[in-house]
Amino acid sequence: MRDINIIPLSNEQFLIIGCDSAGGIGPKPLDKVKVSGYIIGKFTARVALMEVLSVGAQPIAIIDTLSVEMKPTGIDIVKGIIREVEDAGLDPDLVLTGSYEKNVPTEQTGLGVVVIGITAKKDLKIGSSKPGDVVVAIGVPKVGVEVVEITQSGKEREVLADLKDVKTLLSLDFINEILPVGSQGIAKEIETITKPLNLVFSFKKGLKIDLEKSAGPSTVILATLSREKVEKLKPLFQKLVTIVGKLEAND
């Protein structure tokens, strides 16, 4: 089951809601993983935006709920959120709103990001995979400190899936379905594709990518497409593109 709510507004239009949260990760004294507010803001917003964009919805509102003071931590977190909002092709002045903790001093970072989108029924990219499609993984599963180290090394675009990758996939008419991978890992997320369609999945032998590992803040994106289109897909991405396996009819 996808990490979104799908709410019918009419017979032809849906409201899509996605969210993500983070706690104990940030620059404060009691945080377990030390990163800047900018980084945790960026990746928390990225996850929620990916979930909404990947089903073909257009984000119309982004809400940040920050359990920290405005200055300096909150402002730094919002800078990271704004970066992702802009990468999604949106104007932060039009879509972004939120709140800080104004009354109580905080010693540990906590935040949430909610993204609200809208889409026509005909554009909803859910349940559109087909028997015979292959599933490709774009990016490499990374979590926690690994994400921080890759980001700080400047190799983020070479390793981790991001919003620009989602937008590239959405622009291709041969992509049937798009699914960000989070903490459940690739193998578990594939069930989100197969179960609603009563399909079975055969994994490719000899895979070097870890199918069980958490992909943390959606560092991997799955996409379904016909096998003959894969070579056309690969040159569009700087990062690893792996054929994970094939969808088959459940006879």
N, C-alpha and C positions, 0 to 999 in steps of 0.2 A: 504494500500500500504506500502510495506517495505521501511525502510530508507536506501536503497542501490540503486546504479545504476548497471544494468546488461548490459554489452556491448558485443555483439557477436564478437569473434575474427575469428571464422570459424564456420562451421556447427556443430562442435563437441566441441568447447571450448569457454568459457566465461570469460571476465574480470569482477570482482566484486569490486565495490568501496563503502566503508562506511566511515562515518565521524562523529565527535562529537565536540562540542565547549563548552567553559565555560567562563563566564565573571562575575566579581564582587564577585568571590569566591576565597579566597586565603589569603596570609599573609600581603598584602599591606594596607596602611592607609585607602583607600577609599573602600576597599572590604566590602560587606554587610554581607557575611558569612565568619568568620575567621577560616581558616584551613591552614595547612602547604602546601607548594608547592608540596611536595611529595604526599599528599593525593589527591589533585585536579588533578595532573598529572596521578596518578594511575587510578582514576575512569573515567577520560575523555578517556584515552587510552582503558580502559576495554570496554566501550560502543561500540566504533568503531570496536574493534577486535571481540566482540561478534556478531555484525551484519554480519561480513564477514564470520567468522567461522561457524555460525549457518546454513548457506545455503550450507555448504559442501565445501567451497573454502579454498585454502591454501594461507595465506598471503605471499606476496613476497616483499612488501615495506610498511613502516610505516613512515609517514611524520608528524613531529610536527611543528606547526607554533606558536611561543610564542611571545606575545606582552609585554614582560618584558625583563629586562637586563639579561645578562648571569649569573653574580654573584651578589647576592647569589640565587635569586629566580629561574632563569632559570635552573640552575644546579639541584636544589632540585626537580623541576617539572620533569625533565628528569629522575631522579632517580626513581620516581614513574612510569613513562612510561616504563622504562627498566624492572621494576619488573613485569609488566603485559605482556610485550613481552616475557619474560622468562617463565612466567606461561603458555603462549600459546605454549611453546615448540620451540621458535624461538631464533636465535642468534642475539642480538641487533647490533653487529658489522657488520652483513651482511644485515640487513633489515631496520635499523633505520637511518633516516637523518632528518634535520630540520634547523630552523633559529630562531634567537633572535632579539629583538629590540636593535639596535646598536647606534641609533642617538638621541633619545629623552628620557629623564627621565620619568618613569611611576609611577603613584600612585595607580593604580588599576590593578588587574591581569586579563589577557585575554589570551586564548590559543585555538588552534584547533588541532585535530589529524585526519589524513586521513590514511585509511588502504586500500591498493590495493591487491586484491587476484585473484587467477585464479582457474578455475575448469573445469572439463570435463562435457559436457551436461548430461551424464548419472549419474553423481554424484551430480547434483544440487538438493538440498533438498527444493524445492518450489512446492506447489501444489500437494504434495504427500499424504495428509491426505485423509481418506476414511469415507464414511457414516458408523456410528457405532463406530468410534473411540471416546475415551474420551480425553478431554484436561486436563492435569495436570499443576498446577503452582508450580514451585520449587522456594522457597524463599518467602519473605514477602515484600510488597510494603513499601518502605521507601524513604524519600526525604530530601534534605537540611541538617539541623542540626541533624536530626535523623540518617542519614548515618554517620556523623562525630562522634556522640556519640557512636554508635555501633562499629565503627572501633577503636576508642580509648579505648573501654572497652575490646577489645580482643575477642569479640563474632562475628566477621564478618563472619567467616566460618559457624557459626551456624544459621545465619539469612539471609545473603545477597547472592544472586546468584553470581557466579563468572565464570571465564574462565575454571577452572578445572571442573565445572559442565557441561559446554558446551562440553568439550572434552569427559567427561564420556558419555553424551548422544550420541555423534557422534560415539562412539565405540559400541553402542548397535544396533543390526540389527533389533530390533522390534520397534524402534522409527521412526515414519514416517515424522514428521516435527518439527522444532525447531524455536522458535520465542522469542527473548528478548523483555521484556516489559519496556517501558520508561515512559515519562510524560503523555501519553494518558490514561494509566491505563489498567488493564486486560481486562475489558469488551470491550473497543474500539479496542484493539489489536486483539481480537478474530475475529473481522470482517475481518482482514487481511487474516485470514485463510479461512473463510466461503465464502466471496464474489467471489473470483476467481473461486471457485469450485461449486458455486450455492448451497451451503449447508445451513442448518439452525442450530441454536445452542440452546439447552435447558440447562439452568443453573440448577445445583443441588440445591435442597432446603436446607435451613438452613446453608448456607455458613457463616463462621466467618471471612473469609478474605475479605478485602475491594476491591471490583471489580472496583470502580471508582477512587480510589486514585492513584496519580502519583507514579510510581516506580522509579522516579529519574534516577540515572545512571544505569539503567537496573538491579535493585535489584531482579527482578523476571524473570524467564524463563518459557515460555509455551512449552509444548511438547505434541504431539498427538501420541496415541498408542491404541492398542486394550485393552479392559477392563481387560481381564484375565492376562495381563502382568504387571498390576500396582503393585501388591504385590511383583513382582520380582524387580521392579524399586526402591521402597521405601528404602530398606536397603542400597542402594548405596550412599545415601546422608545424611549428618549430619543435614540438615535444613528441614523445613517443606515442605512436598509434599502433595498438596491438589488436589483432583479431583474437577474440576470446573464445568464440565458438559459434554454433549455428542453432537457429530456432527450427524446430520440426513439428509437424502435426502430431497430435496425441492420438494415434490410431488404436 
